[in-house]
């Protein structure tokens, strides 16, 4: 299998998508921030910096929109939807983050969904690090994608 971001001489390049059809494309990614139960309570509303989950949601949306500025070979895309779910989970303990991104275009939004999750998780860490520096960000992965030539994908659980 060849990698699409390298030419025949092995040089990195942006993939030419001009011959691809415009279709509706959607991707969902997930990840989590693991923390102590006490830190999770702060995230639920007791943090001095304010609404941790609300700020992280906005950061994730902004991250999705700026993906092409962060990942060198990503195409700038007209994103039509970004949604983030941030769910406190006592079983972790921590916060589960899920992002779904949609566009109508010639290339997919997997990187935008992954960037949204990463940015939201990093924001959670930033806002809570005064309480717990040992938090960890784990399990960032693509959960599903639809549209495009390669078809649909769904991760195994």
N, C-alpha and C positions, 0 to 999 in steps of 0.2 A: 504494500500500500504506500502511495506517495503522500506527502504532506502538502496541503494546498498553499501554504504560505512560503514555499521555496520554489525557485525556478529550476530548470534542468542543470544549472551550474551550482546549485545550492545556495543561491543568494536569496535573502528574504525579500518578499514583495507583497503588495496588497493584491488580493485575489480580484480578478476581473469578473464582475458580476453583471456586466452589461448585456449578456445574452440570456440571463436568467429571467424567468417570468415573475412578474409581481404577483405575489399571493399573500394572503393573511398568514402571519407567522406569530406564534406565541411560544414562550418558554417560561418555565417555573423552576426556581432554584430554592434551596433551603440551607440552613445552617443554625447553629445555636451558640449561645454564650453561657458557659457553665460558671456558676458562682455559688457562694454560700447562701443558706436560707436567709440570713440576716441581710445580705446584699440584695437578694431578690425582693425582700420587703421594701428596701429603699427604692428599687426600680418601679415598684407598684405605686409609688406616690410619695415616698418620704424623703426623696433626695433634695438637697438644698439648691441644686442647679435647676430644679423644676421638673417638667414632664419628660422623663427619660425616654419613654416609648414614643411619644409624639415627635420629639426631636429626632430620634433614630429613624422614624418613618419618613420624615422629610429628607433626612440625609440619604436614605436609600433611594428615594425618588430622584434626588439630585445626582446621585452616583450613576443611576441608570442613564440619565440624560447626558452625562459627561463621559461615558465609557470610551468613546472614540478619542477623547483627549488623554486618556490614561493608558489604554492598551494600543500600542503603536500601529498595528495593522488592522484594527477594526474600522469598518465604514461608519461614518456619521449617518444615523438613521432618523427618519421622522417617526418617533415613537408616538403611538396613539393611546397607550394605556400603560400605567405602572401602578401596581397595587402591592402593598406590603402588609402582612399580618405579623404582629409581634405578640406572641402568647407566652405569658409567664407559666412555667411548668414546675410545680413543686417536686415532681419525681426526679428531675435532673439534679439538683435544682438549677434553674436558669431560665433563659428566654429562648424560645424557638422562633426563628425568623423565616418567613416564606415570602418570596417575591414573584410576581407574575408580570411579564412585560409582553406587549403586543404591538405589532406594526403591520402595515401592508407595504411590502417591498421586495427586493431581490435577494436579500440575505437575512439570516435569522437573528434572533435577539437573545441567544443563549448567554453571550458575554454580558449583555445588559442586565439580565436577571441575576447572574452570578455577581456582578459588580454591585447591584442593589443590595443583595444580601451581605456582601463583604463590608460595604460602607455602613450599613445599619448596625452590623455587629461591632465594627470598630467604634462607632459612635456610642453604643451602649458601654463598651469598655472605657472609652474616654470619660464619659459622664460619671461612671461609678468607680474609677480607679483609685480615688482618694479613700474609698471604703475597703477596697480589696484589689491589690495588684496581682494576685495569683489567679484571677479569672482566666479561662481559656476559651478560645474561639475554635469550634470544632464542626466537622461534618459538612462543610460547604460543598455542595454538589448540585449538578443539574438533575432535577426530578423528572421533567418531561419537556418535550418540544413538539410542535406540530407545524406543518407547512413546509414548503420547499421540496427540492428534488430528492433529498435523502429521506423524506417521509417522516413519520411520527416516531418518537422515542419515548419510552417510559422506563425509568430506573427500576431495578429489582429492589424490593424492600429489604 
